[in-house]
Amino acid sequence: MRKPDPHPAPVKLFIGMLSNEILLFDEVKPLLEEIYGPIDLESPVWPWEHTDYYEKEMGGGLKRKFIFFEKPADPASAADIKLKTIEIEGEYLNKDGGRRINLDPGFLDLARVSLFSTKDFSHKIYIGKGIYAEVTLIYSALDKGYHTFPFTFPDFKTKEYHGIFLKARESYKALMKKG
């Protein structure tokens, strides 16, 4: 009988930041680096026009930026990381009590990009502490690119996102080769 591996391979942590206050990205980054270590890759700031889901809470004109951390992360830490980002979001509320910044943590490895959420749905798996995980993108060695699912968020279907995640995957791959 095969026993589970109590020490799965480390993963690359990333956090997607969403806000209409671009200066908040630079304000929150040092705090995240203090917790998770140095950032080794950042995306450009992109307009986020894929849905109006956050508009009532956060306003219009939202922008997205991803930051990727150099230090490998333990995949078992996913729920704790999501809870910590929720705590940080709570430090940046608007006058109505809504978030001024949304922090979306996730992991990538050689096979997939995964996101963490407090919201359950048919394609998400409960990982503990009120947090769910979903595989958002899968990597195919055949065409050396990412593929989506019917439930993949529209922004994660864009070539820009795939491009930055491919760069992050290469960084992760090089780090894993070093041991």
C-alpha positions in Angstrom: 0.0 0.0 0.0 1.3 3.4 -1.0 1.6 5.9 1.9 1.0 9.6 1.3 4.0 11.9 1.1 4.1 14.0 4.3 6.5 16.4 2.5 5.1 17.5 -0.8 7.3 19.6 -3.1 7.3 23.3 -2.3 5.4 25.7 -4.5 5.7 29.3 -5.7 3.5 31.8 -3.8 1.9 34.7 -5.7 -0.6 37.3 -4.7 -2.9 39.1 -7.1 -3.6 42.6 -5.9 -6.8 44.4 -7.1 -7.6 48.0 -6.4 -8.4 51.3 -8.1 -5.7 52.9 -5.9 -2.5 51.9 -7.6 -0.4 53.4 -4.9 -1.8 50.8 -2.5 0.1 48.1 -4.5 3.4 49.8 -3.5 2.2 50.4 0.1 1.2 46.7 0.7 4.2 45.1 -1.1 6.7 45.8 1.7 4.3 44.3 4.3 3.9 41.2 2.2 7.6 40.9 1.7 8.1 41.2 5.4 5.8 38.1 5.9 6.7 36.0 2.8 10.1 37.1 1.8 11.6 38.9 -1.3 9.6 39.3 -4.5 11.3 38.0 -7.6 8.8 38.8 -10.3 6.0 41.4 -10.7 3.5 41.8 -13.4 2.7 45.2 -15.0 -0.4 46.9 -13.7 -3.3 45.9 -15.9 -6.8 47.3 -16.2 -9.3 44.9 -14.7 -12.5 45.0 -16.7 -13.6 41.4 -16.7 -16.6 41.7 -14.3 -18.3 44.3 -12.1 -18.3 41.9 -9.2 -16.2 44.2 -6.9 -17.5 47.5 -8.2 -20.1 48.1 -5.5 -17.6 47.5 -2.7 -14.4 48.9 -4.3 -15.6 51.3 -7.0 -14.7 51.4 -10.7 -11.5 51.6 -12.6 -9.9 48.6 -10.9 -6.4 47.5 -11.7 -4.6 44.2 -11.2 -1.0 43.4 -10.4 0.6 40.1 -9.5 3.6 39.7 -7.3 5.6 36.4 -7.0 7.7 35.5 -4.1 11.2 34.0 -4.4 11.1 31.7 -1.4 9.3 28.4 -1.9 6.2 27.9 0.1 4.7 24.9 1.8 1.5 23.9 0.1 0.0 23.0 3.5 0.1 26.8 4.3 -2.5 27.8 1.8 -5.4 28.4 4.3 -3.1 30.3 6.6 -1.9 32.5 3.8 -5.4 33.3 2.6 -6.5 34.1 6.2 -3.5 36.5 6.5 -4.3 38.3 3.3 -7.9 38.7 4.5 -6.5 40.2 7.7 -4.3 42.6 5.7 -7.3 43.6 3.5 -9.1 44.6 6.7 -6.4 47.1 7.5 -7.3 49.0 4.2 -11.0 49.7 4.4 -12.9 52.6 2.8 -15.2 54.9 4.8 -18.1 52.5 4.1 -16.2 49.5 5.5 -15.5 48.0 2.0 -12.1 46.9 0.9 -9.8 49.3 -0.8 -7.6 46.4 -1.9 -8.3 42.8 -2.6 -5.5 40.3 -2.2 -5.8 37.0 -4.0 -3.1 34.5 -3.0 -2.3 31.4 -4.9 0.4 28.8 -5.7 1.9 27.5 -8.8 4.1 24.5 -9.5 5.1 22.8 -12.7 1.6 21.5 -13.4 -0.9 24.1 -12.2 -1.9 27.5 -10.9 -4.2 27.3 -7.9 -6.2 30.0 -6.1 -7.7 30.2 -2.6 -11.1 31.5 -1.6 -13.6 31.8 1.2 -16.3 30.9 -1.3 -17.4 27.3 -2.0 -18.5 26.2 -5.4 -18.8 22.9 -7.3 -15.2 22.9 -8.6 -13.5 24.0 -5.3 -12.2 21.7 -2.6 -12.3 22.6 1.1 -8.7 22.8 2.6 -9.6 23.8 6.1 -10.1 26.9 8.2 -13.0 28.1 6.0 -10.8 28.2 2.9 -11.3 26.5 -0.5 -8.8 25.8 -3.3 -9.3 25.5 -7.0 -7.0 24.6 -9.9 -7.4 27.6 -12.2 -4.9 26.8 -14.9 -3.1 23.7 -15.9 0.2 23.5 -17.8 0.6 21.4 -20.9 4.1 20.2 -21.9 2.7 19.5 -25.4 2.3 23.2 -26.3 4.2 24.6 -23.4 1.3 26.7 -22.3 -1.5 27.1 -19.9 -5.1 25.8 -20.4 -8.3 26.9 -18.7 -11.5 25.3 -17.5 -15.1 26.4 -18.0 -15.0 27.9 -14.5 -11.7 29.8 -14.9 -12.1 33.5 -14.2 -12.1 35.5 -17.4 -9.0 37.5 -16.5 -7.0 34.2 -16.0 -7.9 33.3 -19.6 -5.9 36.2 -21.1 -2.5 35.9 -22.8 -1.1 38.6 -20.5 -1.8 36.4 -17.4 -0.6 33.3 -19.1 2.6 35.1 -20.0 3.4 36.2 -16.5 2.6 32.8 -15.1 4.9 31.2 -17.6 7.7 33.5 -16.5 6.9 32.6 -12.8 6.9 28.9 -13.7 10.3 29.2 -15.3 11.6 31.0 -12.1 10.1 28.2 -10.0 11.5 25.5 -12.3 15.1 27.0 -12.0 14.8 27.2 -8.3 13.6 23.5 -8.0 16.6 22.4 -10.1 19.0 24.1 -7.7 17.4 22.1 -4.9 
